[in-house]
Amino acid sequence: AASATGYVDDGVFMAYNLQPCFAEFNSLMYFANGNALLKMDGSEAISFVANFLANITDLEVMSISGTAYLFIALGTSNNYWYMVAAETFTESTAVVNDFKYFKLVDATAPTMWGSDGDATIRSTINPLNGGTAWSGQTTIDASYNAITGLFSDSGLLYITKTDMPYYLNTSCTGKSDLAPVL
């Protein structure tokens, strides 16, 4: 089933079969349940933050000019949003603004990467409205193997796809020699 409903006393809890996404932001744990953004505080109390028109597909934190932002991906058919610690939200008006996954690569210049298609990624050093434009698309291997996530380690971006993991070399070309036997 796509979802299940469980009743506890007078409350309702919806459980979706979606990829979980969560991020630590402003000393709180934010996470998604379908299209709802929720947070858990230090006492483990969960509270509602916001609803979006589409399911949340990823969350990523990035600091820009000393301000931390939580970026909220809503898939490749909906604009991403971002918020500040006061939980005020802004919808992206960038020319490219539909992403399924985000990942911050903390290199010399921190760079946000996003997956905007089954086999494509883009990057920017400032994804805010009026910031730096997203790069052109970089295609990672064949389009019939979809991207399933973005990860970062030691200043490098790793891309998992349905067939195997990939990484970007220094010229931003997707390489598959990381673990081809997998």
C-alpha positions in Angstrom: 0.0 0.0 0.0 1.1 3.5 -0.7 0.2 4.6 2.8 -1.3 3.3 6.0 -3.4 5.0 8.7 -3.1 4.1 12.4 -5.3 5.5 15.2 -4.1 6.3 18.7 -6.7 7.6 21.0 -8.0 10.7 19.2 -4.9 11.2 17.0 -4.1 10.1 13.5 -0.6 9.1 12.3 0.1 8.6 8.6 2.9 6.3 7.5 4.1 6.6 3.9 6.4 4.2 2.0 8.8 7.0 1.0 12.5 7.4 1.3 13.1 9.0 4.7 14.9 12.4 4.7 16.1 14.3 7.7 18.6 17.1 8.6 19.9 18.6 11.7 19.2 22.3 11.5 19.2 25.0 14.2 20.0 22.4 16.9 16.8 20.5 16.0 16.1 17.4 13.9 13.9 18.1 10.9 12.3 15.3 8.9 9.7 14.6 6.3 6.6 12.4 6.3 5.1 12.7 2.9 4.5 16.4 2.2 4.7 17.4 5.9 7.9 18.9 7.4 8.2 18.0 11.1 10.8 18.6 13.8 12.0 17.0 17.0 13.4 19.0 19.8 15.9 18.0 22.5 13.1 16.5 24.7 12.1 14.3 21.7 8.8 16.1 21.2 7.7 16.1 17.6 5.9 19.0 16.2 4.5 20.1 12.8 6.3 22.8 10.8 4.7 23.0 7.4 2.9 21.2 4.6 4.0 21.4 1.0 2.0 20.6 -2.2 4.2 17.7 -3.0 6.1 15.0 -1.1 9.4 16.1 0.3 12.2 14.1 -1.3 15.3 15.5 0.4 16.5 18.1 3.0 19.9 19.7 3.1 21.5 22.5 5.2 23.8 25.1 3.7 25.2 28.3 5.3 25.5 31.3 3.0 27.1 34.6 4.2 26.8 33.5 7.8 23.1 32.5 7.7 22.1 28.8 7.8 19.3 27.7 5.5 17.4 24.4 5.3 16.7 23.5 1.6 13.6 21.4 0.9 13.5 19.3 -2.3 10.1 18.4 -3.7 11.0 16.2 -6.6 11.6 17.0 -10.3 8.2 18.6 -10.9 8.0 21.1 -8.1 10.1 24.1 -7.1 12.4 23.7 -4.1 11.9 25.8 -1.0 14.2 27.0 1.8 13.8 28.3 5.3 15.8 30.1 8.0 15.9 29.3 11.7 12.8 31.4 12.3 11.0 28.9 10.1 10.0 31.4 7.4 9.9 29.8 4.0 10.9 31.0 0.5 10.0 29.3 -2.8 12.8 29.1 -5.3 12.4 31.4 -8.3 15.7 30.2 -9.9 15.5 29.3 -13.6 16.4 25.7 -12.6 14.4 24.9 -9.4 13.2 21.2 -9.5 15.3 18.7 -7.7 14.8 15.3 -6.1 18.0 15.2 -4.1 20.4 17.7 -2.6 23.9 17.3 -1.2 26.3 20.0 0.1 29.9 19.2 -0.8 32.1 21.1 1.7 35.2 21.8 -0.4 37.2 25.0 -0.8 34.0 26.7 -1.9 31.0 24.9 -0.4 28.9 23.7 -3.3 25.3 22.5 -3.4 24.6 19.7 -5.8 21.2 18.7 -6.9 19.7 15.8 -9.0 17.2 17.3 -11.5 16.6 14.2 -13.6 16.9 10.5 -13.6 20.6 10.7 -14.6 21.5 14.4 -14.3 23.0 16.7 -11.6 23.7 20.4 -11.3 25.7 22.6 -8.9 25.8 26.1 -7.4 27.6 27.9 -4.6 24.5 29.9 -3.8 21.0 28.4 -4.4 19.1 31.3 -2.9 16.9 33.5 -5.0 19.2 36.1 -6.6 22.2 33.8 -5.9 24.4 32.0 -8.3 22.8 30.2 -11.3 22.8 26.5 -11.3 25.4 24.9 -13.6 24.5 23.1 -16.8 23.5 19.5 -16.5 26.1 16.8 -15.9 24.9 13.4 -17.1 25.9 10.5 -14.9 26.1 7.3 -17.1 23.0 5.9 -18.8 19.6 7.5 -18.3 17.9 4.2 -17.7 19.7 3.8 -14.4 18.1 6.4 -12.1 19.9 8.3 -9.4 18.9 7.1 -6.0 20.9 9.5 -3.8 23.8 12.0 -3.4 26.5 11.7 -0.8 29.6 13.6 0.2 32.8 12.5 1.7 36.2 14.3 1.9 35.1 17.1 -0.4 33.9 14.7 -3.2 30.4 14.0 -4.5 29.2 10.4 -4.8 26.2 9.5 -6.8 24.3 6.3 -6.2 22.3 4.9 -9.1 20.2 1.7 -9.5 23.2 -0.1 -11.1 26.3 1.1 -9.0 27.9 4.1 -7.2 29.6 6.8 -9.2 31.8 9.8 -8.3 32.8 13.1 -9.9 36.4 13.5 -10.9 38.1 16.9 -10.8 36.8 17.8 -14.2 33.2 17.0 -13.0 32.9 13.9 -15.1 30.9 11.0 -13.7 33.2 8.0 -13.2 32.1 4.5 -12.4 35.4 2.9 -11.4 34.7 3.5 -7.7 33.3 0.0 -7.2 32.3 -1.5 -10.6 31.9 -5.0 -9.1 29.0 -3.8 -6.9 
